[in-house]
Amino acid sequence: MQIRERLWTVQDVAEFLGVPVGTLYDWRCKGYGPKAKKVGRYLRYEAEVVRQWFAELDDGAA
């Protein structure tokens, strides 16, 4: 059995993206942001999913 990378918490993702934790919750309510999974009452993120979501963002450069 292969052990996968540790799941990220909301705090981990907020730190990685440089945004407040509350922003992640707001994004989730609006259907935006990296996809999270519920583990019991907690949100958890797969690191690769977060990295891929971030890489696909338009950097806004004109």
mmCIF file of the N, C-alpha and C atoms, coordinates in Angstrom:
data_MODEL
# 
_entry.id   MODEL 
# 
loop_
_atom_site.group_PDB 
_atom_site.id 
_atom_site.type_symbol 
_atom_site.label_atom_id 
_atom_site.label_alt_id 
_atom_site.label_comp_id 
_atom_site.label_asym_id 
_atom_site.label_entity_id 
_atom_site.label_seq_id 
_atom_site.pdbx_PDB_ins_code 
_atom_site.Cartn_x 
_atom_site.Cartn_y 
_atom_site.Cartn_z 
_atom_site.occupancy 
_atom_site.B_iso_or_equiv 
_atom_site.pdbx_formal_charge 
_atom_site.auth_seq_id 
_atom_site.auth_comp_id 
_atom_site.auth_asym_id 
_atom_site.auth_atom_id 
_atom_site.pdbx_PDB_model_num 
ATOM 1   N N  . MET A 1 1  ? 0.840   -1.177 0.000   1.00 0.00 ? 1  MET A N  1 
ATOM 2   C CA . MET A 1 1  ? 0.000   0.000  0.000   1.00 0.00 ? 1  MET A CA 1 
ATOM 3   C C  . MET A 1 1  ? 0.888   1.244  0.000   1.00 0.00 ? 1  MET A C  1 
ATOM 4   N N  . GLN A 1 2  ? 0.601   2.146  -0.902  1.00 0.00 ? 2  GLN A N  1 
ATOM 5   C CA . GLN A 1 2  ? 1.386   3.368  -1.028  1.00 0.00 ? 2  GLN A CA 1 
ATOM 6   C C  . GLN A 1 2  ? 0.795   4.462  -0.143  1.00 0.00 ? 2  GLN A C  1 
ATOM 7   N N  . ILE A 1 3  ? 1.649   5.118  0.620   1.00 0.00 ? 3  ILE A N  1 
ATOM 8   C CA . ILE A 1 3  ? 1.200   6.215  1.480   1.00 0.00 ? 3  ILE A CA 1 
ATOM 9   C C  . ILE A 1 3  ? 1.259   7.507  0.677   1.00 0.00 ? 3  ILE A C  1 
ATOM 10  N N  . ARG A 1 4  ? 0.147   8.213  0.649   1.00 0.00 ? 4  ARG A N  1 
ATOM 11  C CA . ARG A 1 4  ? 0.064   9.470  -0.088  1.00 0.00 ? 4  ARG A CA 1 
ATOM 12  C C  . ARG A 1 4  ? 0.576   10.615 0.779   1.00 0.00 ? 4  ARG A C  1 
ATOM 13  N N  . GLU A 1 5  ? 0.831   11.719 0.116   1.00 0.00 ? 5  GLU A N  1 
ATOM 14  C CA . GLU A 1 5  ? 1.260   12.927 0.814   1.00 0.00 ? 5  GLU A CA 1 
ATOM 15  C C  . GLU A 1 5  ? 0.184   13.355 1.818   1.00 0.00 ? 5  GLU A C  1 
ATOM 16  N N  . ARG A 1 6  ? 0.614   13.929 2.912   1.00 0.00 ? 6  ARG A N  1 
ATOM 17  C CA . ARG A 1 6  ? -0.302  14.405 3.955   1.00 0.00 ? 6  ARG A CA 1 
ATOM 18  C C  . ARG A 1 6  ? -1.297  15.404 3.367   1.00 0.00 ? 6  ARG A C  1 
ATOM 19  N N  . LEU A 1 7  ? -2.541  15.297 3.798   1.00 0.00 ? 7  LEU A N  1 
ATOM 20  C CA . LEU A 1 7  ? -3.565  16.251 3.371   1.00 0.00 ? 7  LEU A CA 1 
ATOM 21  C C  . LEU A 1 7  ? -3.316  17.596 4.039   1.00 0.00 ? 7  LEU A C  1 
ATOM 22  N N  . TRP A 1 8  ? -3.630  18.670 3.330   1.00 0.00 ? 8  TRP A N  1 
ATOM 23  C CA . TRP A 1 8  ? -3.439  20.013 3.859   1.00 0.00 ? 8  TRP A CA 1 
ATOM 24  C C  . TRP A 1 8  ? -4.691  20.479 4.580   1.00 0.00 ? 8  TRP A C  1 
ATOM 25  N N  . THR A 1 9  ? -4.490  21.232 5.639   1.00 0.00 ? 9  THR A N  1 
ATOM 26  C CA . THR A 1 9  ? -5.586  21.864 6.368   1.00 0.00 ? 9  THR A CA 1 
ATOM 27  C C  . THR A 1 9  ? -5.925  23.197 5.698   1.00 0.00 ? 9  THR A C  1 
ATOM 28  N N  . VAL A 1 10 ? -7.006  23.811 6.147   1.00 0.00 ? 10 VAL A N  1 
ATOM 29  C CA . VAL A 1 10 ? -7.369  25.140 5.649   1.00 0.00 ? 10 VAL A CA 1 
ATOM 30  C C  . VAL A 1 10 ? -6.229  26.121 5.936   1.00 0.00 ? 10 VAL A C  1 
ATOM 31  N N  . GLN A 1 11 ? -5.624  25.997 7.093   1.00 0.00 ? 11 GLN A N  1 
ATOM 32  C CA . GLN A 1 11 ? -4.519  26.879 7.455   1.00 0.00 ? 11 GLN A CA 1 
ATOM 33  C C  . GLN A 1 11 ? -3.320  26.681 6.523   1.00 0.00 ? 11 GLN A C  1 
ATOM 34  N N  . ASP A 1 12 ? -3.026  25.436 6.171   1.00 0.00 ? 12 ASP A N  1 
ATOM 35  C CA . ASP A 1 12 ? -1.923  25.148 5.245   1.00 0.00 ? 12 ASP A CA 1 
ATOM 36  C C  . ASP A 1 12 ? -2.163  25.803 3.889   1.00 0.00 ? 12 ASP A C  1 
ATOM 37  N N  . VAL A 1 13 ? -3.381  25.663 3.377   1.00 0.00 ? 13 VAL A N  1 
ATOM 38  C CA . VAL A 1 13 ? -3.712  26.216 2.061   1.00 0.00 ? 13 VAL A CA 1 
ATOM 39  C C  . VAL A 1 13 ? -3.677  27.742 2.103   1.00 0.00 ? 13 VAL A C  1 
ATOM 40  N N  . ALA A 1 14 ? -4.212  28.324 3.160   1.00 0.00 ? 14 ALA A N  1 
ATOM 41  C CA . ALA A 1 14 ? -4.191  29.783 3.302   1.00 0.00 ? 14 ALA A CA 1 
ATOM 42  C C  . ALA A 1 14 ? -2.754  30.299 3.302   1.00 0.00 ? 14 ALA A C  1 
ATOM 43  N N  . GLU A 1 15 ? -1.880  29.610 4.006   1.00 0.00 ? 15 GLU A N  1 
ATOM 44  C CA . GLU A 1 15 ? -0.472  30.017 4.051   1.00 0.00 ? 15 GLU A CA 1 
ATOM 45  C C  . GLU A 1 15 ? 0.174   29.874 2.675   1.00 0.00 ? 15 GLU A C  1 
ATOM 46  N N  . PHE A 1 16 ? -0.092  28.772 1.993   1.00 0.00 ? 16 PHE A N  1 
ATOM 47  C CA . PHE A 1 16 ? 0.475   28.537 0.660   1.00 0.00 ? 16 PHE A CA 1 
ATOM 48  C C  . PHE A 1 16 ? 0.037   29.623 -0.321  1.00 0.00 ? 16 PHE A C  1 
ATOM 49  N N  . LEU A 1 17 ? -1.244  29.985 -0.277  1.00 0.00 ? 17 LEU A N  1 
ATOM 50  C CA . LEU A 1 17 ? -1.792  30.971 -1.213  1.00 0.00 ? 17 LEU A CA 1 
ATOM 51  C C  . LEU A 1 17 ? -1.588  32.411 -0.752  1.00 0.00 ? 17 LEU A C  1 
ATOM 52  N N  . GLY A 1 18 ? -1.254  32.595 0.516   1.00 0.00 ? 18 GLY A N  1 
ATOM 53  C CA . GLY A 1 18 ? -1.063  33.942 1.042   1.00 0.00 ? 18 GLY A CA 1 
ATOM 54  C C  . GLY A 1 18 ? -2.364  34.698 1.222   1.00 0.00 ? 18 GLY A C  1 
ATOM 55  N N  . VAL A 1 19 ? -3.413  33.974 1.606   1.00 0.00 ? 19 VAL A N  1 
ATOM 56  C CA . VAL A 1 19 ? -4.718  34.600 1.840   1.00 0.00 ? 19 VAL A CA 1 
ATOM 57  C C  . VAL A 1 19 ? -5.198  34.243 3.240   1.00 0.00 ? 19 VAL A C  1 
ATOM 58  N N  . PRO A 1 20 ? -6.102  35.046 3.814   1.00 0.00 ? 20 PRO A N  1 
ATOM 59  C CA . PRO A 1 20 ? -6.660  34.700 5.123   1.00 0.00 ? 20 PRO A CA 1 
ATOM 60  C C  . PRO A 1 20 ? -7.514  33.431 5.046   1.00 0.00 ? 20 PRO A C  1 
ATOM 61  N N  . VAL A 1 21 ? -7.598  32.727 6.150   1.00 0.00 ? 21 VAL A N  1 
ATOM 62  C CA . VAL A 1 21 ? -8.419  31.513 6.240   1.00 0.00 ? 21 VAL A CA 1 
ATOM 63  C C  . VAL A 1 21 ? -9.863  31.822 5.848   1.00 0.00 ? 21 VAL A C  1 
ATOM 64  N N  . GLY A 1 22 ? -10.377 32.950 6.299   1.00 0.00 ? 22 GLY A N  1 
ATOM 65  C CA . GLY A 1 22 ? -11.751 33.330 5.982   1.00 0.00 ? 22 GLY A CA 1 
ATOM 66  C C  . GLY A 1 22 ? -12.008 33.431 4.487   1.00 0.00 ? 22 GLY A C  1 
ATOM 67  N N  . THR A 1 23 ? -10.995 33.828 3.737   1.00 0.00 ? 23 THR A N  1 
ATOM 68  C CA . THR A 1 23 ? -11.135 33.914 2.281   1.00 0.00 ? 23 THR A CA 1 
ATOM 69  C C  . THR A 1 23 ? -11.404 32.540 1.684   1.00 0.00 ? 23 THR A C  1 
ATOM 70  N N  . LEU A 1 24 ? -10.725 31.516 2.190   1.00 0.00 ? 24 LEU A N  1 
ATOM 71  C CA . LEU A 1 24 ? -10.960 30.157 1.686   1.00 0.00 ? 24 LEU A CA 1 
ATOM 72  C C  . LEU A 1 24 ? -12.392 29.713 1.946   1.00 0.00 ? 24 LEU A C  1 
ATOM 73  N N  . TYR A 1 25 ? -12.913 30.033 3.126   1.00 0.00 ? 25 TYR A N  1 
ATOM 74  C CA . TYR A 1 25 ? -14.304 29.680 3.429   1.00 0.00 ? 25 TYR A CA 1 
ATOM 75  C C  . TYR A 1 25 ? -15.272 30.450 2.531   1.00 0.00 ? 25 TYR A C  1 
ATOM 76  N N  . ASP A 1 26 ? -14.986 31.730 2.293   1.00 0.00 ? 26 ASP A N  1 
ATOM 77  C CA . ASP A 1 26 ? -15.822 32.530 1.387   1.00 0.00 ? 26 ASP A CA 1 
ATOM 78  C C  . ASP A 1 26 ? -15.799 31.944 -0.022  1.00 0.00 ? 26 ASP A C  1 
ATOM 79  N N  . TRP A 1 27 ? -14.602 31.624 -0.506  1.00 0.00 ? 27 TRP A N  1 
ATOM 80  C CA . TRP A 1 27 ? -14.472 31.036 -1.838  1.00 0.00 ? 27 TRP A CA 1 
ATOM 81  C C  . TRP A 1 27 ? -15.270 29.747 -1.938  1.00 0.00 ? 27 TRP A C  1 
ATOM 82  N N  . ARG A 1 28 ? -15.183 28.918 -0.898  1.00 0.00 ? 28 ARG A N  1 
ATOM 83  C CA . ARG A 1 28 ? -15.889 27.625 -0.919  1.00 0.00 ? 28 ARG A CA 1 
ATOM 84  C C  . ARG A 1 28 ? -17.396 27.841 -1.050  1.00 0.00 ? 28 ARG A C  1 
ATOM 85  N N  . CYS A 1 29 ? -17.934 28.822 -0.326  1.00 0.00 ? 29 CYS A N  1 
ATOM 86  C CA . CYS A 1 29 ? -19.372 29.125 -0.402  1.00 0.00 ? 29 CYS A CA 1 
ATOM 87  C C  . CYS A 1 29 ? -19.769 29.613 -1.791  1.00 0.00 ? 29 CYS A C  1 
ATOM 88  N N  . LYS A 1 30 ? -18.835 30.255 -2.480  1.00 0.00 ? 30 LYS A N  1 
ATOM 89  C CA . LYS A 1 30 ? -19.105 30.803 -3.813  1.00 0.00 ? 30 LYS A CA 1 
ATOM 90  C C  . LYS A 1 30 ? -18.736 29.829 -4.933  1.00 0.00 ? 30 LYS A C  1 
ATOM 91  N N  . GLY A 1 31 ? -18.237 28.638 -4.574  1.00 0.00 ? 31 GLY A N  1 
ATOM 92  C CA . GLY A 1 31 ? -17.870 27.655 -5.587  1.00 0.00 ? 31 GLY A CA 1 
ATOM 93  C C  . GLY A 1 31 ? -16.558 27.950 -6.283  1.00 0.00 ? 31 GLY A C  1 
ATOM 94  N N  . TYR A 1 32 ? -15.709 28.731 -5.634  1.00 0.00 ? 32 TYR A N  1 
ATOM 95  C CA . TYR A 1 32 ? -14.417 29.117 -6.197  1.00 0.00 ? 32 TYR A CA 1 
ATOM 96  C C  . TYR A 1 32 ? -13.313 28.499 -5.348  1.00 0.00 ? 32 TYR A C  1 
ATOM 97  N N  . GLY A 1 33 ? -12.124 28.484 -5.868  1.00 0.00 ? 33 GLY A N  1 
ATOM 98  C CA . GLY A 1 33 ? -10.983 28.001 -5.094  1.00 0.00 ? 33 GLY A CA 1 
ATOM 99  C C  . GLY A 1 33 ? -10.722 26.524 -5.303  1.00 0.00 ? 33 GLY A C  1 
ATOM 100 N N  . PRO A 1 34 ? -9.632  26.051 -4.718  1.00 0.00 ? 34 PRO A N  1 
ATOM 101 C CA . PRO A 1 34 ? -9.293  24.632 -4.859  1.00 0.00 ? 34 PRO A CA 1 
ATOM 102 C C  . PRO A 1 34 ? -10.334 23.758 -4.172  1.00 0.00 ? 34 PRO A C  1 
ATOM 103 N N  . LYS A 1 35 ? -10.567 22.596 -4.735  1.00 0.00 ? 35 LYS A N  1 
ATOM 104 C CA . LYS A 1 35 ? -11.568 21.674 -4.191  1.00 0.00 ? 35 LYS A CA 1 
ATOM 105 C C  . LYS A 1 35 ? -11.079 21.054 -2.888  1.00 0.00 ? 35 LYS A C  1 
ATOM 106 N N  . ALA A 1 36 ? -11.959 21.044 -1.908  1.00 0.00 ? 36 ALA A N  1 
ATOM 107 C CA . ALA A 1 36 ? -11.667 20.450 -0.603  1.00 0.00 ? 36 ALA A CA 1 
ATOM 108 C C  . ALA A 1 36 ? -12.561 19.243 -0.397  1.00 0.00 ? 36 ALA A C  1 
ATOM 109 N N  . LYS A 1 37 ? -12.147 18.386 0.506   1.00 0.00 ? 37 LYS A N  1 
ATOM 110 C CA . LYS A 1 37 ? -12.953 17.224 0.885   1.00 0.00 ? 37 LYS A CA 1 
ATOM 111 C C  . LYS A 1 37 ? -13.249 17.317 2.367   1.00 0.00 ? 37 LYS A C  1 
ATOM 112 N N  . LYS A 1 38 ? -14.448 16.884 2.735   1.00 0.00 ? 38 LYS A N  1 
ATOM 113 C CA . LYS A 1 38 ? -14.812 16.842 4.153   1.00 0.00 ? 38 LYS A CA 1 
ATOM 114 C C  . LYS A 1 38 ? -14.310 15.529 4.737   1.00 0.00 ? 38 LYS A C  1 
ATOM 115 N N  . VAL A 1 39 ? -13.589 15.635 5.831   1.00 0.00 ? 39 VAL A N  1 
ATOM 116 C CA . VAL A 1 39 ? -13.153 14.469 6.595   1.00 0.00 ? 39 VAL A CA 1 
ATOM 117 C C  . VAL A 1 39 ? -13.747 14.675 7.985   1.00 0.00 ? 39 VAL A C  1 
ATOM 118 N N  . GLY A 1 40 ? -14.871 14.020 8.223   1.00 0.00 ? 40 GLY A N  1 
ATOM 119 C CA . GLY A 1 40 ? -15.612 14.308 9.445   1.00 0.00 ? 40 GLY A CA 1 
ATOM 120 C C  . GLY A 1 40 ? -16.138 15.723 9.356   1.00 0.00 ? 40 GLY A C  1 
ATOM 121 N N  . ARG A 1 41 ? -15.776 16.544 10.323  1.00 0.00 ? 41 ARG A N  1 
ATOM 122 C CA . ARG A 1 41 ? -16.217 17.943 10.283  1.00 0.00 ? 41 ARG A CA 1 
ATOM 123 C C  . ARG A 1 41 ? -15.137 18.886 9.760   1.00 0.00 ? 41 ARG A C  1 
ATOM 124 N N  . TYR A 1 42 ? -14.050 18.318 9.273   1.00 0.00 ? 42 TYR A N  1 
ATOM 125 C CA . TYR A 1 42 ? -12.903 19.113 8.835   1.00 0.00 ? 42 TYR A CA 1 
ATOM 126 C C  . TYR A 1 42 ? -12.790 19.146 7.317   1.00 0.00 ? 42 TYR A C  1 
ATOM 127 N N  . LEU A 1 43 ? -12.275 20.256 6.793   1.00 0.00 ? 43 LEU A N  1 
ATOM 128 C CA . LEU A 1 43 ? -11.946 20.355 5.377   1.00 0.00 ? 43 LEU A CA 1 
ATOM 129 C C  . LEU A 1 43 ? -10.487 19.971 5.198   1.00 0.00 ? 43 LEU A C  1 
ATOM 130 N N  . ARG A 1 44 ? -10.231 19.174 4.182   1.00 0.00 ? 44 ARG A N  1 
ATOM 131 C CA . ARG A 1 44 ? -8.858  18.788 3.865   1.00 0.00 ? 44 ARG A CA 1 
ATOM 132 C C  . ARG A 1 44 ? -8.653  18.937 2.363   1.00 0.00 ? 44 ARG A C  1 
ATOM 133 N N  . TYR A 1 45 ? -7.433  19.288 2.000   1.00 0.00 ? 45 TYR A N  1 
ATOM 134 C CA . TYR A 1 45 ? -7.073  19.524 0.612   1.00 0.00 ? 45 TYR A CA 1 
ATOM 135 C C  . TYR A 1 45 ? -5.921  18.611 0.224   1.00 0.00 ? 45 TYR A C  1 
ATOM 136 N N  . GLU A 1 46 ? -5.974  18.103 -1.007  1.00 0.00 ? 46 GLU A N  1 
ATOM 137 C CA . GLU A 1 46 ? -4.837  17.375 -1.549  1.00 0.00 ? 46 GLU A CA 1 
ATOM 138 C C  . GLU A 1 46 ? -3.866  18.416 -2.094  1.00 0.00 ? 46 GLU A C  1 
ATOM 139 N N  . ALA A 1 47 ? -2.613  18.336 -1.680  1.00 0.00 ? 47 ALA A N  1 
ATOM 140 C CA . ALA A 1 47 ? -1.616  19.336 -2.053  1.00 0.00 ? 47 ALA A CA 1 
ATOM 141 C C  . ALA A 1 47 ? -1.517  19.495 -3.567  1.00 0.00 ? 47 ALA A C  1 
ATOM 142 N N  . GLU A 1 48 ? -1.524  18.395 -4.289  1.00 0.00 ? 48 GLU A N  1 
ATOM 143 C CA . GLU A 1 48 ? -1.391  18.468 -5.746  1.00 0.00 ? 48 GLU A CA 1 
ATOM 144 C C  . GLU A 1 48 ? -2.585  19.175 -6.383  1.00 0.00 ? 48 GLU A C  1 
ATOM 145 N N  . VAL A 1 49 ? -3.770  18.990 -5.839  1.00 0.00 ? 49 VAL A N  1 
ATOM 146 C CA . VAL A 1 49 ? -4.965  19.672 -6.357  1.00 0.00 ? 49 VAL A CA 1 
ATOM 147 C C  . VAL A 1 49 ? -4.831  21.181 -6.150  1.00 0.00 ? 49 VAL A C  1 
ATOM 148 N N  . VAL A 1 50 ? -4.336  21.584 -4.989  1.00 0.00 ? 50 VAL A N  1 
ATOM 149 C CA . VAL A 1 50 ? -4.143  23.012 -4.704  1.00 0.00 ? 50 VAL A CA 1 
ATOM 150 C C  . VAL A 1 50 ? -3.090  23.591 -5.642  1.00 0.00 ? 50 VAL A C  1 
ATOM 151 N N  . ARG A 1 51 ? -1.978  22.884 -5.797  1.00 0.00 ? 51 ARG A N  1 
ATOM 152 C CA . ARG A 1 51 ? -0.910  23.375 -6.679  1.00 0.00 ? 51 ARG A CA 1 
ATOM 153 C C  . ARG A 1 51 ? -1.401  23.498 -8.124  1.00 0.00 ? 51 ARG A C  1 
ATOM 154 N N  . GLN A 1 52 ? -2.162  22.515 -8.588  1.00 0.00 ? 52 GLN A N  1 
ATOM 155 C CA . GLN A 1 52 ? -2.673  22.545 -9.956  1.00 0.00 ? 52 GLN A CA 1 
ATOM 156 C C  . GLN A 1 52 ? -3.668  23.692 -10.131 1.00 0.00 ? 52 GLN A C  1 
ATOM 157 N N  . TRP A 1 53 ? -4.570  23.881 -9.168  1.00 0.00 ? 53 TRP A N  1 
ATOM 158 C CA . TRP A 1 53 ? -5.531  24.982 -9.238  1.00 0.00 ? 53 TRP A CA 1 
ATOM 159 C C  . TRP A 1 53 ? -4.787  26.313 -9.328  1.00 0.00 ? 53 TRP A C  1 
ATOM 160 N N  . PHE A 1 54 ? -3.759  26.475 -8.503  1.00 0.00 ? 54 PHE A N  1 
ATOM 161 C CA . PHE A 1 54 ? -2.985  27.712 -8.494  1.00 0.00 ? 54 PHE A CA 1 
ATOM 162 C C  . PHE A 1 54 ? -2.271  27.918 -9.832  1.00 0.00 ? 54 PHE A C  1 
ATOM 163 N N  . ALA A 1 55 ? -1.696  26.855 -10.376 1.00 0.00 ? 55 ALA A N  1 
ATOM 164 C CA . ALA A 1 55 ? -0.970  26.952 -11.640 1.00 0.00 ? 55 ALA A CA 1 
ATOM 165 C C  . ALA A 1 55 ? -1.892  27.340 -12.796 1.00 0.00 ? 55 ALA A C  1 
ATOM 166 N N  . GLU A 1 56 ? -3.162  26.957 -12.706 1.00 0.00 ? 56 GLU A N  1 
ATOM 167 C CA . GLU A 1 56 ? -4.118  27.243 -13.779 1.00 0.00 ? 56 GLU A CA 1 
ATOM 168 C C  . GLU A 1 56 ? -4.739  28.632 -13.691 1.00 0.00 ? 56 GLU A C  1 
ATOM 169 N N  . LEU A 1 57 ? -4.459  29.356 -12.614 1.00 0.00 ? 57 LEU A N  1 
ATOM 170 C CA . LEU A 1 57 ? -5.007  30.712 -12.484 1.00 0.00 ? 57 LEU A CA 1 
ATOM 171 C C  . LEU A 1 57 ? -4.416  31.624 -13.542 1.00 0.00 ? 57 LEU A C  1 
ATOM 172 N N  . ASP A 1 58 ? -5.240  32.523 -14.052 1.00 0.00 ? 58 ASP A N  1 
ATOM 173 C CA . ASP A 1 58 ? -4.761  33.564 -14.955 1.00 0.00 ? 58 ASP A CA 1 
ATOM 174 C C  . ASP A 1 58 ? -4.030  34.583 -14.093 1.00 0.00 ? 58 ASP A C  1 
ATOM 175 N N  . ASP A 1 59 ? -2.807  34.908 -14.467 1.00 0.00 ? 59 ASP A N  1 
ATOM 176 C CA . ASP A 1 59 ? -2.026  35.826 -13.635 1.00 0.00 ? 59 ASP A CA 1 
ATOM 177 C C  . ASP A 1 59 ? -2.467  37.275 -13.765 1.00 0.00 ? 59 ASP A C  1 
ATOM 178 N N  . GLY A 1 60 ? -3.413  37.549 -14.642 1.00 0.00 ? 60 GLY A N  1 
ATOM 179 C CA . GLY A 1 60 ? -3.947  38.897 -14.778 1.00 0.00 ? 60 GLY A CA 1 
ATOM 180 C C  . GLY A 1 60 ? -3.049  39.837 -15.556 1.00 0.00 ? 60 GLY A C  1 
ATOM 181 N N  . ALA A 1 61 ? -1.948  39.328 -16.070 1.00 0.00 ? 61 ALA A N  1 
ATOM 182 C CA . ALA A 1 61 ? -1.040  40.180 -16.839 1.00 0.00 ? 61 ALA A CA 1 
ATOM 183 C C  . ALA A 1 61 ? -1.672  40.499 -18.190 1.00 0.00 ? 61 ALA A C  1 
ATOM 184 N N  . ALA A 1 62 ? -1.617  41.770 -18.556 1.00 0.00 ? 62 ALA A N  1 
ATOM 185 C CA . ALA A 1 62 ? -2.225  42.183 -19.827 1.00 0.00 ? 62 ALA A CA 1 
ATOM 186 C C  . ALA A 1 62 ? -1.173  42.381 -20.879 1.00 0.00 ? 62 ALA A C  1 
# 
